[in-house]
Amino acid sequence: MNTSGHPGESAEIDVIVEVITANPGQLVAVEVPHREQVSELVTRLQSIYSYGFDINDGADVRLALGAAGSTLERALEHFATVMQLPYGAARTLWQFSEAVGERPSGYRSCVVVADAVDLLADEDDVIWRALADQLVGRPRCMGGGWDTLVFVDDRDSWTSSRFGSAANAERVAKTCLSSDEEEAMERELEMRYRVE
């Protein structure tokens, strides 16, 4: 159902849905014509991932708001709530990672982050990449579960963001942390968590 009133925009949403569903367990960054179309995107994903043909086709579709997580601490609180993780998952990145890893191996999810350019806006790219890495899970051979992460925003927001485009954001998010970056991040987070 096209809620925007522009027929071509509904077709764009169809293409975006195809890209997302063709890449289970991947990180995908996409542009929607207007931020208001995120709800249409989520509704379409929910209908596709609802348990239709057989129980193994289903996945939880969750909507997170990038603006709710401008810092790591706020993002962990928000994602722990959105993903219905135990309360302790909101405390540190390590506890969050542990809680995500403890979900059943057959669990499938698709987390859509609306207003994605606002996610971790007050943090550096290393923290942003580390959180994205925790939210994505390639298909698991034992159990068949996966976790897809979708960053979505409108073209103007992507263009004016630190990434310049959805494609660049996806590329940056998929770049593995070097051991030096990981060590520096761990030191920074240890200091941050000690202060709190």
N, C-alpha and C positions, 0 to 999 in steps of 0.2 A: 504494500500500500504506500503510495507516494504521498507523504504529508506536506511536502514542500510546495506543491503546486507547479513544479517544473518537471515535465516528463523526462527530460534527459538526466536529471539528477537521480531519479529512481534507477535508471540503467547504470549510473555510476555506482550506486550502492550495491547493485547486483554483482558488478565486477569485483568490488571490494570483498563482498561475502565469498565469492568464488576463490579469491586469493587466500583469504583466511582459512577456509575449510580445506583447501588443498595443501595446507602446511601445518598439520597437527604437530604440536610440540615445538613450534618455532616462534620466534619473535617476528612480528610483522608491524611495520609503521605505515600508516595510510593517511591520506587526505580525504576529508569529506567536503563537499561544496560549502556547507554551513554547519557550524557547531550543533545547531538544533537537530541535525540529522543523526546524531549519535544514537538517540533513542530508537530510531527506525533500524539502524544497523544492529543494535542489541536485540531488538524484537525479532529480526530475521534470523540472527544466529541462534536465539533461543528456540525458534520453531524448527530449525534444521537439527539442532543438537538434542531436542526433546526425544524421548525414547520412542522413536517411530518404528522402523523396520524390525529392530531387535534390540534387546537391552544393551548390547555392546556398542551400539551406535551413539549412545547418549553422552552428554558432557554437561557439567555445571557451567553456566554462563553468568559471570559476575561483572558488575559495572563499578569501577573505581574512578575517583575524581583526582586528576593531577593536582588541582589547586588545593586539595585537602592534605597534600603531602609535600610542602615546599622544603621541609628539612627531613633528614633521615628519621628522626624520632617521630615526627608527625606521620610520615609515610608508613612506618612500621605499624603504628597504631591503626591507621586507616586500613592498610592491607590485611592486618590480622583480623579486623572486624569484617571486612568485605569477604574474606576467604573463610571466615568462621573458624579461625585457628584458636588454640588455647590462649588464655590471657597472657601467659608468660612470653609468647611470641612477639609481643609488642615492646619488649624491654631492650633487646639488643639484636643486631644483625645476625649474630651467631645463634641466638635462641630462635629467631625467626626461621633461619635456615634449617635448624633441627626440627621445628614443628612442620615445616613444609615437607621435609624428608620422611616424616613419620606417617604421612597419609598412606592409605592402602595403595599397593602397586597397581591396581586396576582403576584407580581414580583418574578421571579426565576432567580438565577444566579449561575454560577460555576466559581469561580476565581481560576486559576491555578497559583501557585507561583513557577516559575522555579528558579533554583539555591537557593533553599529554605534555605540551611544552612547559606547563607549570610544575610538573612533577620534579621534585628535588631542585627547584630553581635556585635555592640558596646553598646548594652543594656543588662540588666539582664533578667532572665527568667520571672520575674513578668510582665515587660512591654511586653515581647513577648507573654505571655499568654493573657494579657489584649487585645492586638491588635487582636490576633487570635479569641478571644471571640466576638469581634465586627464584624468580617468578616463571622461568621457562624450564620445561622438562621435556626432552625428546621422548618419543615413544619408548616405553620400557618393555623389554622382551619378556620379562616375567610379570604377567598381569595385564599388559597392554595399555596401561594408563599413559597419559601425557598432559602437559600443561602448556597451553598456547597463551602468549602475551601479545595483545594488540594495543599499540600506541596510536591514538587517533586524534586528529585536530584538523582545523581548516587550513587551507593553503596560506592565507595571510599570516596566521599564527606561526606556522612552520617556517615561513620565509623570514619573519622577524625574530625567530628564536636563535639560540646559540648554535643550532645545528644547520639552519638555512633551508632545510627541506626534510620531508619525511624520510626520503631515501638516505640522506646523510645520518639522520637520527638512528635509523635501523643499522646502518653500517657501523656507527660508533658503538651502539649497544651490543653488537655481535662481536666486537673486538675483545678478545680475551685479555684479562689483566696480566701484565708481566709480573714476574716474581718480585721485582723491586716495587711496583705499584701496590701489590698485595701487602707486602711488608710495611710500606709507608702507611697504607690505609689502616692496617691492624694497629700500628702504633698510635695513629691519630684517634681511632675509636677507643682504644684502651684508655687513653688520656681523657677523652670525652666521657666515657662511662665512669671513670674514677671520680671525676668532678661531681657527677650527679649522685 
